[in-house]
Amino acid sequence: MPPSPKVLLIGSPDNGLVPSQQIDALRAKYDLHVYEFSRIADFHQSMQGGGSLSDVQAIIRIGLDMPEGIERPRSGWTGRALSYYPASLRVVGCFGHGSEEEDVVGLRNKGVEFFSTTGGMDATATAAIYLIISAFRHLSYSERMLRTDHFRQAQFAAMKSSDPQGKTLGIVGMGSIGKQIARYAAAIGMEIHCLDRPSIRAALLSNRTDGKEVVRLPELVFHPNLESLISEVDCVLLACPYTTETRHLLSGRMFQLMKPGVRIVSVARGKCIDEDALCSAIEGGIVRGYGTDVHYHEPEVNPRLFQYDCVTLLPHVGGLSRGALRNHAVQCLKKMDELLSIPRENIKG
């Protein structure tokens, strides 16, 4: 009987995120190892000839409770380990959204399938709605005023804020998170605008299912390009991945096309917005509210943003609820099991 496929888990399988039944089923099917290396160099060496992981078939991050000595998620760790991966390696899975800092091309050139997870869809969309509401109502400013014993001043300032109901929201990036934001924002009375894409039109026309729930999109107003979208809407929301094409997607020229008093919200990546141009747009009265969960040089925050009362800042926590972490971990292990169950030659990159 051939040995069970060897799998390395980075993050404890007993952290409470993954149901015990799922872990037990995987332990019965795979030779599970948990990352316990004190140095990254030891991890790399273990994958060389004769090492404990020289025949590993999958490396999976399943949580944020990383042991000391391991590189952080979204730090380019897959690329730095590329030359050490054994020929047996078939799958690398990352806990969380996004893959822009990982060497996906290098992995696939070695015949390794890479995937990330979308477990934070609901949590991130919820955070986005909070940022939209705060950008219109300036609620974070009201709380700061209250915490410094300025109750009445906060009330007077609130009278100058606006409601999001009846306003137009332009979503850039209609993936799983963008679609969920569209549903939530429509539910509070916003009109949803987006870029015209065949996949979005197909999703709008279909009644496809996601598990047992019917996934429906609200009515959408389509635009042929970004310039058209940002010039018409009351709030621009970024939920797109970071690529060379989306770097500084919102820049000085783009801010000049927007309505005076526009709101900007981002749950994408920090570098999608030219922050200096954004600050100039705030000071010039173009942008009247800004809410973001992402920053250009995380974990550092642009100090200019702290001085504006109309700005709401979060420390990239949109997808970090307990439920989201559980979804990510469960998805990671399920996807790994699916890929390892397919003969290697049948996997299409």
KEMAR-135551 format. One record per residue (C-alpha): residue in three letters; x, y, z. Coordinates in nm, 4 decimals. Last residue first. Example, Ala and Ser with C-alpha at 12.3 -4.5 7.8 and 13.67 -1.06 7.14 Angstrom:
BEGIN
<atom code="Ser" x="1.3670" y="-0.1060" z="0.7140"/>
<atom code="Ala" x="1.2300" y="-0.4500" z="0.7800"/>
//
This chain:
BEGIN
<atom code="Gly" x="-0.3229" y="2.5835" z="-1.4439"/>
<atom code="Lys" x="-0.5019" y="2.2700" z="-1.5585"/>
<atom code="Ile" x="-0.4735" y="1.9716" z="-1.3285"/>
<atom code="Asn" x="-0.5083" y="1.6431" z="-1.5181"/>
<atom code="Glu" x="-0.1370" y="1.5566" z="-1.5192"/>
<atom code="Arg" x="-0.1266" y="1.5757" z="-1.1414"/>
<atom code="Pro" x="-0.4017" y="1.3194" z="-1.0937"/>
<atom code="Ile" x="-0.6881" y="1.4897" z="-0.9056"/>
<atom code="Ser" x="-0.7456" y="1.4011" z="-0.5391"/>
<atom code="Leu" x="-0.4601" y="1.6302" z="-0.4366"/>
<atom code="Leu" x="-0.6502" y="1.9239" z="-0.5847"/>
<atom code="Glu" x="-0.9787" y="1.8505" z="-0.4051"/>
<atom code="Asp" x="-0.8082" y="1.7872" z="-0.0709"/>
<atom code="Met" x="-0.6165" y="2.1148" z="-0.0971"/>
<atom code="Lys" x="-0.9370" y="2.3012" z="-0.1817"/>
<atom code="Lys" x="-1.1120" y="2.1580" z="0.1256"/>
<atom code="Leu" x="-0.8161" y="2.2391" z="0.3488"/>
<atom code="Cys" x="-0.7958" y="2.6003" z="0.2392"/>
<atom code="Gln" x="-1.1738" y="2.6504" z="0.2353"/>
<atom code="Val" x="-1.2020" y="2.5378" z="0.5989"/>
<atom code="Ala" x="-0.9190" y="2.7696" z="0.7032"/>
<atom code="His" x="-1.0572" y="3.0702" z="0.5156"/>
<atom code="Asn" x="-1.4120" y="3.0172" z="0.6443"/>
<atom code="Arg" x="-1.2880" y="2.9907" z="1.0034"/>
<atom code="Leu" x="-1.0906" y="3.3117" z="0.9689"/>
<atom code="Ala" x="-1.3984" y="3.4836" z="0.8262"/>
<atom code="Gly" x="-1.6175" y="3.3655" z="1.1143"/>
<atom code="Arg" x="-1.3681" y="3.4899" z="1.3701"/>
<atom code="Ser" x="-1.3612" y="3.8305" z="1.2037"/>
<atom code="Leu" x="-1.0424" y="3.9301" z="1.0256"/>
<atom code="Gly" x="-1.1579" y="4.0206" z="0.6761"/>
<atom code="Gly" x="-1.2009" y="4.3934" z="0.7272"/>
<atom code="Val" x="-0.9120" y="4.4244" z="0.9721"/>
<atom code="His" x="-0.6645" y="4.6121" z="0.7539"/>
<atom code="Pro" x="-0.5875" y="4.8734" z="1.0234"/>
<atom code="Leu" x="-0.9053" y="5.0859" z="0.9816"/>
<atom code="Leu" x="-0.9114" y="5.4584" z="0.9035"/>
<atom code="Thr" x="-1.2087" y="5.6921" z="0.8709"/>
<atom code="Val" x="-1.1338" y="6.0324" z="0.7152"/>
<atom code="Cys" x="-1.3608" y="6.3377" z="0.7160"/>
<atom code="Asp" x="-1.1898" y="6.4985" z="1.0172"/>
<atom code="Tyr" x="-0.8596" y="6.5196" z="0.8302"/>
<atom code="Gln" x="-0.5324" y="6.5414" z="1.0250"/>
<atom code="Phe" x="-0.4696" y="6.1684" z="1.0546"/>
<atom code="Leu" x="-0.4531" y="6.1260" z="0.6763"/>
<atom code="Arg" x="-0.1389" y="6.3375" z="0.6509"/>
<atom code="Pro" x="0.0457" y="6.0860" z="0.8689"/>
<atom code="Asn" x="0.0264" y="5.8211" z="0.5926"/>
<atom code="Val" x="-0.0175" y="5.4982" z="0.7888"/>
<atom code="Glu" x="0.2628" y="5.2495" z="0.8555"/>
<atom code="Pro" x="0.1607" y="4.8826" z="0.8772"/>
<atom code="Glu" x="0.1316" y="4.8939" z="0.5816"/>
<atom code="His" x="0.3011" y="5.1289" z="0.3357"/>
<atom code="Tyr" x="0.0150" y="5.2337" z="0.1053"/>
<atom code="His" x="-0.2688" y="5.1586" z="0.3446"/>
<atom code="Val" x="-0.5784" y="4.9403" z="0.3529"/>
<atom code="Asp" x="-0.9047" y="4.9478" z="0.5500"/>
<atom code="Thr" x="-1.0108" y="5.2802" z="0.4061"/>
<atom code="Gly" x="-1.2785" y="5.5443" z="0.4422"/>
<atom code="Tyr" x="-1.2632" y="5.8865" z="0.2794"/>
<atom code="Gly" x="-1.5169" y="6.1678" z="0.2892"/>
<atom code="Arg" x="-1.5494" y="6.5074" z="0.1259"/>
<atom code="Val" x="-1.3184" y="6.4453" z="-0.1707"/>
<atom code="Ile" x="-1.3098" y="6.7315" z="-0.4216"/>
<atom code="Gly" x="-1.2747" y="6.9996" z="-0.1560"/>
<atom code="Gly" x="-0.9185" y="7.0966" z="-0.2432"/>
<atom code="Glu" x="-0.7790" y="6.9655" z="0.0861"/>
<atom code="Ile" x="-0.9419" y="6.6281" z="0.0261"/>
<atom code="Ala" x="-0.8181" y="6.6195" z="-0.3345"/>
<atom code="Ser" x="-0.4655" y="6.7095" z="-0.2189"/>
<atom code="Cys" x="-0.4793" y="6.4257" z="0.0323"/>
<atom code="Leu" x="-0.5905" y="6.1862" z="-0.2421"/>
<atom code="Ala" x="-0.3079" y="6.2981" z="-0.4711"/>
<atom code="Asp" x="-0.0615" y="6.2251" z="-0.1909"/>
<atom code="Glu" x="-0.2311" y="5.8899" z="-0.1298"/>
<atom code="Asp" x="-0.1999" y="5.7689" z="-0.4900"/>
<atom code="Ile" x="-0.4591" y="5.4940" z="-0.4571"/>
<atom code="Cys" x="-0.4278" y="5.1296" z="-0.5682"/>
<atom code="Lys" x="-0.1122" y="5.1122" z="-0.3563"/>
<atom code="Gly" x="-0.3135" y="5.0546" z="-0.0411"/>
<atom code="Arg" x="-0.4826" y="4.7368" z="-0.1571"/>
<atom code="Ala" x="-0.8550" y="4.6782" z="-0.2133"/>
<atom code="Val" x="-1.0946" y="4.7628" z="0.0728"/>
<atom code="Ser" x="-1.1107" y="5.1251" z="-0.0362"/>
<atom code="Val" x="-1.3728" y="5.3975" z="0.0047"/>
<atom code="Ile" x="-1.3853" y="5.7394" z="-0.1622"/>
<atom code="Arg" x="-1.6665" y="5.9927" z="-0.1172"/>
<atom code="Val" x="-1.7331" y="6.2662" z="-0.3707"/>
<atom code="Gly" x="-1.7894" y="6.6247" z="-0.2556"/>
<atom code="Pro" x="-1.6993" y="6.7858" z="-0.5873"/>
<atom code="Lys" x="-1.7841" y="6.5310" z="-0.8563"/>
<atom code="Met" x="-1.4901" y="6.3350" z="-0.9929"/>
<atom code="Leu" x="-1.2806" y="6.3976" z="-1.3033"/>
<atom code="Gln" x="-1.0104" y="6.5889" z="-1.1135"/>
<atom code="Phe" x="-0.9669" y="6.2900" z="-0.8830"/>
<atom code="Met" x="-0.8750" y="6.0790" z="-1.1852"/>
<atom code="Arg" x="-0.5986" y="6.3126" z="-1.2966"/>
<atom code="Gly" x="-0.4470" y="6.3198" z="-0.9480"/>
<atom code="Ser" x="-0.4489" y="5.9438" z="-0.9097"/>
<atom code="Leu" x="-0.7022" y="5.6687" z="-0.8450"/>
<atom code="Leu" x="-0.5758" y="5.3566" z="-1.0195"/>
<atom code="His" x="-0.2429" y="5.4360" z="-0.8579"/>
<atom code="Arg" x="-0.1371" y="5.0715" z="-0.9121"/>
<atom code="Thr" x="-0.4348" y="4.8954" z="-1.0708"/>
<atom code="Glu" x="-0.2604" y="4.7963" z="-1.3964"/>
<atom code="Thr" x="0.0576" y="4.6749" z="-1.2254"/>
<atom code="Thr" x="-0.1671" y="4.4556" z="-1.0133"/>
<atom code="Tyr" x="-0.3484" y="4.4930" z="-0.6813"/>
<atom code="Pro" x="-0.6842" y="4.3166" z="-0.6694"/>
<atom code="Cys" x="-1.0046" y="4.5224" z="-0.6942"/>
<atom code="Ala" x="-1.2472" y="4.6231" z="-0.4194"/>
<atom code="Leu" x="-1.2251" y="4.9998" z="-0.4715"/>
<atom code="Leu" x="-1.5320" y="5.2067" z="-0.3878"/>
<atom code="Val" x="-1.6164" y="5.5391" z="-0.5520"/>
<atom code="Cys" x="-1.9013" y="5.7322" z="-0.3888"/>
<atom code="Asp" x="-2.1338" y="5.9943" z="-0.5370"/>
<atom code="Val" x="-2.1097" y="5.8491" z="-0.8873"/>
<atom code="Glu" x="-2.0929" y="6.0200" z="-1.2268"/>
<atom code="Ser" x="-1.7310" y="6.1138" z="-1.3019"/>
<atom code="Ile" x="-1.5940" y="5.7994" z="-1.1390"/>
<atom code="Leu" x="-1.7854" y="5.5667" z="-1.3694"/>
<atom code="Ser" x="-1.7209" y="5.7427" z="-1.7002"/>
<atom code="Glu" x="-1.3483" y="5.7654" z="-1.6319"/>
<atom code="Leu" x="-1.3368" y="5.3999" z="-1.5301"/>
<atom code="Asn" x="-1.4688" y="5.2763" z="-1.8638"/>
<atom code="Pro" x="-1.7802" y="5.1599" z="-2.0494"/>
<atom code="His" x="-2.0135" y="5.2131" z="-1.7531"/>
<atom code="Phe" x="-2.2925" y="4.9810" z="-1.6367"/>
<atom code="Val" x="-2.5780" y="5.0662" z="-1.3995"/>
<atom code="Leu" x="-2.6625" y="4.7590" z="-1.1931"/>
<atom code="Glu" x="-2.9862" y="4.6178" z="-1.0563"/>
<atom code="Pro" x="-2.9163" y="4.4095" z="-0.7490"/>
<atom code="Leu" x="-2.7225" y="4.0843" z="-0.7732"/>
<atom code="Arg" x="-2.8640" y="3.7500" z="-0.6716"/>
<atom code="Val" x="-2.6905" y="3.4520" z="-0.5141"/>
<atom code="Val" x="-2.9489" y="3.1870" z="-0.4300"/>
<atom code="Glu" x="-2.8479" y="3.0135" z="-0.1093"/>
<atom code="Lys" x="-2.8046" y="2.6388" z="-0.0766"/>
<atom code="Gly" x="-2.4401" y="2.6248" z="-0.1778"/>
<atom code="Asp" x="-2.3825" y="2.9257" z="-0.3982"/>
<atom code="Thr" x="-2.6609" y="2.9106" z="-0.6534"/>
<atom code="Arg" x="-2.6950" y="3.0582" z="-0.9976"/>
<atom code="Asn" x="-2.9992" y="3.2680" z="-1.0812"/>
<atom code="Ser" x="-2.8528" y="3.4127" z="-1.3974"/>
<atom code="Leu" x="-2.8988" y="3.7494" z="-1.5651"/>
<atom code="Leu" x="-2.6859" y="3.9511" z="-1.3253"/>
<atom code="Ala" x="-2.4117" y="3.6902" z="-1.3221"/>
<atom code="Ala" x="-2.3950" y="3.6970" z="-1.7024"/>
<atom code="Arg" x="-2.3847" y="4.0772" z="-1.7059"/>
<atom code="Ile" x="-2.1047" y="4.0665" z="-1.4500"/>
<atom code="Ser" x="-1.9047" y="3.8128" z="-1.6525"/>
<atom code="Pro" x="-1.9482" y="4.0178" z="-1.9707"/>
<atom code="Arg" x="-1.7967" y="4.3265" z="-1.8003"/>
<atom code="Asp" x="-1.9324" y="4.6805" z="-1.8022"/>
<atom code="Leu" x="-1.7711" y="4.8692" z="-1.5148"/>
<atom code="Cys" x="-1.9876" y="4.9228" z="-1.2090"/>
<atom code="His" x="-2.2731" y="5.1341" z="-1.0719"/>
<atom code="Ile" x="-2.4976" y="5.0480" z="-0.7771"/>
<atom code="Glu" x="-2.7807" y="5.2734" z="-0.6601"/>
<atom code="Met" x="-2.7816" y="5.2965" z="-0.2797"/>
<atom code="Gly" x="-3.0826" y="5.2224" z="-0.0595"/>
<atom code="Ile" x="-2.9481" y="5.0337" z="0.2405"/>
<atom code="Ala" x="-3.0105" y="4.6968" z="0.0721"/>
<atom code="Ala" x="-2.8359" y="4.8188" z="-0.2432"/>
<atom code="Ala" x="-2.5210" y="4.8677" z="-0.0363"/>
<atom code="Tyr" x="-2.5372" y="4.5120" z="0.1008"/>
<atom code="Arg" x="-2.5901" y="4.3517" z="-0.2391"/>
<atom code="Ala" x="-2.3230" y="4.5626" z="-0.4099"/>
<atom code="Ile" x="-2.0803" y="4.4923" z="-0.1249"/>
<atom code="Gln" x="-2.1372" y="4.1207" z="-0.1837"/>
<atom code="Lys" x="-2.0625" y="4.1612" z="-0.5538"/>
<atom code="Gly" x="-1.7438" y="4.3532" z="-0.4803"/>
<atom code="Ile" x="-1.6271" y="4.0863" z="-0.2368"/>
<atom code="Ser" x="-1.6826" y="3.7974" z="-0.4795"/>
<atom code="Gly" x="-1.5311" y="3.9878" z="-0.7700"/>
<atom code="Met" x="-1.6799" y="4.3110" z="-0.8951"/>
<atom code="Gly" x="-1.3687" y="4.5268" z="-0.8765"/>
<atom code="Val" x="-1.4378" y="4.8976" z="-0.9070"/>
<atom code="Ile" x="-1.7721" y="4.9659" z="-0.7389"/>
<atom code="Gly" x="-1.9443" y="5.2957" z="-0.8134"/>
<atom code="Leu" x="-2.2005" y="5.3853" z="-0.5477"/>
<atom code="Thr" x="-2.4803" y="5.6303" z="-0.6275"/>
<atom code="Lys" x="-2.6696" y="5.8037" z="-0.3470"/>
<atom code="Gly" x="-3.0350" y="5.7491" z="-0.2560"/>
<atom code="Gln" x="-2.9480" y="5.6377" z="0.0953"/>
<atom code="Pro" x="-2.5882" y="5.7261" z="0.1806"/>
<atom code="Asp" x="-2.6998" y="6.0021" z="0.4196"/>
<atom code="Ser" x="-2.5103" y="6.3301" z="0.4360"/>
<atom code="Ser" x="-2.3137" y="6.5195" z="0.7018"/>
<atom code="Lys" x="-2.3474" y="6.8886" z="0.7896"/>
<atom code="Met" x="-2.5781" y="6.8260" z="1.0866"/>
<atom code="Ala" x="-2.3158" y="6.5881" z="1.2250"/>
<atom code="Ala" x="-2.0845" y="6.8825" z="1.2965"/>
<atom code="Phe" x="-2.3432" y="7.0389" z="1.5292"/>
<atom code="Gln" x="-2.3866" y="6.7091" z="1.7136"/>
<atom code="Ala" x="-2.0128" y="6.6578" z="1.7502"/>
<atom code="Gln" x="-1.9757" y="7.0079" z="1.8920"/>
<atom code="Arg" x="-2.2439" y="6.9269" z="2.1478"/>
<atom code="Phe" x="-2.0667" y="6.6147" z="2.2789"/>
<atom code="His" x="-1.7102" y="6.7481" z="2.2813"/>
<atom code="Asp" x="-1.5767" y="6.5482" z="2.5784"/>
<atom code="Thr" x="-1.2674" y="6.4057" z="2.4046"/>
<atom code="Arg" x="-1.4257" y="6.0631" z="2.3521"/>
<atom code="Leu" x="-1.7326" y="6.2341" z="2.2077"/>
<atom code="Met" x="-1.5279" y="6.4193" z="1.9470"/>
<atom code="Arg" x="-1.3521" y="6.1009" z="1.8406"/>
<atom code="Glu" x="-1.6893" y="5.9268" z="1.8122"/>
<atom code="Ser" x="-1.8308" y="6.2026" z="1.5935"/>
<atom code="Tyr" x="-1.5206" y="6.1900" z="1.3728"/>
<atom code="Ser" x="-1.5692" y="5.8145" z="1.3267"/>
<atom code="Leu" x="-1.9307" y="5.8843" z="1.2308"/>
<atom code="His" x="-1.8501" y="6.1166" z="0.9422"/>
<atom code="Arg" x="-2.2013" y="6.0530" z="0.7977"/>
<atom code="Phe" x="-2.1034" y="6.0014" z="0.4334"/>
<atom code="Ala" x="-1.7587" y="5.8478" z="0.4819"/>
<atom code="Ser" x="-1.8853" y="5.6676" z="0.7931"/>
<atom code="Ile" x="-2.1644" y="5.4991" z="0.5978"/>
<atom code="Ile" x="-1.9270" y="5.3907" z="0.3220"/>
<atom code="Leu" x="-1.6672" y="5.2717" z="0.5747"/>
<atom code="Tyr" x="-1.9263" y="5.0637" z="0.7620"/>
<atom code="Ile" x="-2.0457" y="4.9187" z="0.4313"/>
<atom code="Ala" x="-1.6873" y="4.8248" z="0.3454"/>
<atom code="Ala" x="-1.6438" y="4.6539" z="0.6824"/>
<atom code="Thr" x="-1.9500" y="4.4394" z="0.6091"/>
<atom code="Ala" x="-1.8128" y="4.3554" z="0.2642"/>
<atom code="Thr" x="-1.4850" y="4.2493" z="0.4234"/>
<atom code="Ala" x="-1.6638" y="4.0205" z="0.6697"/>
<atom code="Asp" x="-1.8846" y="3.8667" z="0.4020"/>
<atom code="Met" x="-1.6004" y="3.7934" z="0.1601"/>
<atom code="Gly" x="-1.3434" y="3.6904" z="0.4207"/>
<atom code="Gly" x="-1.3460" y="3.3230" z="0.3253"/>
<atom code="Thr" x="-1.2230" y="3.3933" z="-0.0267"/>
<atom code="Thr" x="-0.9174" y="3.1680" z="-0.0320"/>
<atom code="Ser" x="-0.5777" y="3.1583" z="-0.2022"/>
<atom code="Phe" x="-0.4529" y="2.9050" z="-0.4544"/>
<atom code="Phe" x="-0.1283" y="2.7869" z="-0.6082"/>
<atom code="Glu" x="-0.0823" y="2.4742" z="-0.8225"/>
<atom code="Val" x="0.2794" y="2.3580" z="-0.8499"/>
<atom code="Gly" x="0.4075" y="2.2393" z="-1.1874"/>
<atom code="Lys" x="0.7424" y="2.4154" z="-1.1507"/>
<atom code="Asn" x="0.6348" y="2.6863" z="-1.3961"/>
<atom code="Arg" x="0.3172" y="2.7059" z="-1.1896"/>
<atom code="Leu" x="0.5161" y="2.7997" z="-0.8816"/>
<atom code="Gly" x="0.7227" y="3.0599" z="-1.0629"/>
<atom code="Val" x="0.4095" y="3.2181" z="-1.2081"/>
<atom code="Val" x="0.2403" y="3.2332" z="-0.8669"/>
<atom code="Asp" x="0.5411" y="3.3974" z="-0.7033"/>
<atom code="Glu" x="0.3527" y="3.5532" z="-0.4128"/>
<atom code="Glu" x="0.3156" y="3.9243" z="-0.3430"/>
<atom code="Glu" x="0.0032" y="3.9758" z="-0.5568"/>
<atom code="Ser" x="-0.1720" y="3.6669" z="-0.4230"/>
<atom code="Gly" x="-0.4910" y="3.8048" z="-0.2731"/>
<atom code="His" x="-0.7486" y="3.6934" z="-0.0201"/>
<atom code="Gly" x="-0.6701" y="3.4772" z="0.2791"/>
<atom code="Phe" x="-0.4996" y="3.1537" z="0.3903"/>
<atom code="Cys" x="-0.2522" y="3.0535" z="0.1232"/>
<atom code="Gly" x="-0.2371" y="2.7151" z="-0.0478"/>
<atom code="Val" x="0.0617" y="2.5553" z="-0.2168"/>
<atom code="Val" x="-0.0053" y="2.2358" z="-0.4142"/>
<atom code="Arg" x="0.1913" y="1.9765" z="-0.6100"/>
<atom code="Leu" x="0.5268" y="1.9351" z="-0.4362"/>
<atom code="Ser" x="0.6931" y="1.6041" z="-0.5287"/>
<atom code="Ala" x="0.9680" y="1.7744" z="-0.7294"/>
<atom code="Pro" x="1.0960" y="1.9252" z="-0.4057"/>
<atom code="Tyr" x="1.0658" y="2.2974" z="-0.3289"/>
<atom code="Tyr" x="1.3986" y="2.4552" z="-0.2357"/>
<atom code="Ser" x="1.4420" y="2.6908" z="-0.5331"/>
<atom code="Leu" x="1.0971" y="2.8410" z="-0.4771"/>
<atom code="Ala" x="1.1328" y="2.9097" z="-0.1048"/>
<atom code="Arg" x="1.1911" y="3.2819" z="-0.1543"/>
<atom code="Gly" x="0.9063" y="3.2957" z="-0.4059"/>
<atom code="Thr" x="0.6511" y="3.1351" z="-0.1753"/>
<atom code="Trp" x="0.7514" y="3.3633" z="0.1119"/>
<atom code="Gly" x="0.6571" y="3.6816" z="-0.0755"/>
<atom code="Ser" x="0.5375" y="3.8559" z="0.2403"/>
<atom code="Arg" x="0.1620" y="3.8050" z="0.2057"/>
<atom code="Pro" x="0.1584" y="3.5798" z="0.5147"/>
<atom code="Arg" x="0.4484" y="3.6350" z="0.7555"/>
<atom code="Glu" x="0.7676" y="3.4344" z="0.7385"/>
<atom code="Ile" x="0.8008" y="3.1597" z="0.9955"/>
<atom code="Gly" x="1.0464" y="3.1922" z="1.2832"/>
<atom code="Glu" x="0.7980" y="3.2005" z="1.5678"/>
<atom code="Pro" x="0.4906" y="2.9929" z="1.4947"/>
<atom code="Met" x="0.1986" y="3.1392" z="1.2975"/>
<atom code="Asp" x="-0.1397" y="3.1835" z="1.4621"/>
<atom code="Leu" x="-0.2773" y="3.3504" z="1.1470"/>
<atom code="Gly" x="-0.4356" y="3.0381" z="1.0093"/>
<atom code="Ile" x="-0.4441" y="2.7518" z="0.7602"/>
<atom code="Arg" x="-0.1282" y="2.7968" z="0.5563"/>
<atom code="Ile" x="-0.0926" y="2.4911" z="0.3328"/>
<atom code="Ile" x="0.2115" y="2.3193" z="0.1853"/>
<atom code="Ala" x="0.1190" y="2.0185" z="-0.0285"/>
<atom code="Gln" x="0.2990" y="1.7173" z="-0.1779"/>
<atom code="Val" x="0.5931" y="1.6775" z="0.0619"/>
<atom code="Asp" x="0.8576" y="1.4252" z="-0.0485"/>
<atom code="Ser" x="1.1691" y="1.6100" z="0.0664"/>
<atom code="Leu" x="0.9761" y="1.7228" z="0.3737"/>
<atom code="Ser" x="1.1737" y="1.5370" z="0.6426"/>
<atom code="Gly" x="1.4969" y="1.5956" z="0.4535"/>
<atom code="Gly" x="1.6743" y="1.3222" z="0.2567"/>
<atom code="Gly" x="1.7242" y="1.5430" z="-0.0459"/>
<atom code="Gln" x="1.6095" y="1.9007" z="0.0179"/>
<atom code="Met" x="1.2711" y="2.0032" z="0.1560"/>
<atom code="Ser" x="1.3951" y="2.0076" z="0.5158"/>
<atom code="Gln" x="1.6649" y="2.2574" z="0.4158"/>
<atom code="His" x="1.4075" y="2.5267" z="0.3371"/>
<atom code="Phe" x="1.2335" y="2.4782" z="0.6707"/>
<atom code="Asp" x="1.5678" y="2.4827" z="0.8529"/>
<atom code="Ala" x="1.6585" y="2.8077" z="0.6764"/>
<atom code="Ile" x="1.3312" y="2.9585" z="0.7972"/>
<atom code="Arg" x="1.4447" y="2.9002" z="1.1537"/>
<atom code="Ser" x="1.2724" y="2.7490" z="1.4580"/>
<atom code="Phe" x="1.0948" y="2.4869" z="1.2477"/>
<atom code="Glu" x="0.7713" y="2.3459" z="1.3894"/>
<atom code="Tyr" x="0.5366" y="2.3523" z="1.0892"/>
<atom code="Val" x="0.2702" y="2.0835" z="1.1419"/>
<atom code="His" x="0.2891" y="1.7540" z="0.9520"/>
<atom code="Leu" x="-0.0114" y="1.5642" z="0.8171"/>
<atom code="Asp" x="0.0355" y="1.2263" z="0.6463"/>
<atom code="Tyr" x="-0.2926" y="1.2290" z="0.4576"/>
<atom code="Lys" x="-0.6211" y="1.0351" z="0.4390"/>
<atom code="Ala" x="-0.7013" y="0.9532" z="0.8014"/>
<atom code="Arg" x="-0.5559" y="1.2846" z="0.9166"/>
<atom code="Leu" x="-0.7756" y="1.4593" z="0.6601"/>
<atom code="Ala" x="-1.0920" y="1.2985" z="0.7972"/>
<atom code="Asp" x="-0.9916" y="1.3858" z="1.1543"/>
<atom code="Ile" x="-0.9284" y="1.7482" z="1.0543"/>
<atom code="Gln" x="-1.2706" y="1.7763" z="0.8902"/>
<atom code="Gln" x="-1.4460" y="1.6126" z="1.1859"/>
<atom code="Ser" x="-1.2642" y="1.8429" z="1.4293"/>
<atom code="Pro" x="-1.4172" y="2.1475" z="1.2611"/>
<atom code="Val" x="-1.1462" y="2.3955" z="1.1549"/>
<atom code="Leu" x="-1.1049" y="2.7276" z="1.3322"/>
<atom code="Gly" x="-1.0510" y="2.5924" z="1.6836"/>
<atom code="Asn" x="-0.6726" y="2.6232" z="1.6722"/>
<atom code="Asp" x="-0.6245" y="2.2454" z="1.6479"/>
<atom code="Pro" x="-0.4962" y="2.2390" z="1.2894"/>
<atom code="Ser" x="-0.2178" y="2.4718" z="1.4074"/>
<atom code="Gly" x="-0.0672" y="2.7069" z="1.1540"/>
<atom code="Ile" x="0.1551" y="2.6142" z="0.8631"/>
<atom code="Leu" x="0.0309" y="2.2688" z="0.7656"/>
<atom code="Leu" x="0.2696" y="2.0449" z="0.5735"/>
<atom code="Val" x="0.1092" y="1.7601" z="0.3774"/>
<atom code="Lys" x="0.2562" y="1.4186" z="0.2928"/>
<atom code="Pro" x="0.0511" y="1.1961" z="0.0645"/>
<atom code="Ser" x="-0.0257" y="0.8636" z="0.2370"/>
<atom code="Pro" x="0.2269" y="0.5883" z="0.1731"/>
<atom code="Pro" x="0.1540" y="0.3357" z="-0.1023"/>
<atom code="Met" x="0.0000" y="0.0000" z="0.0000"/>
//
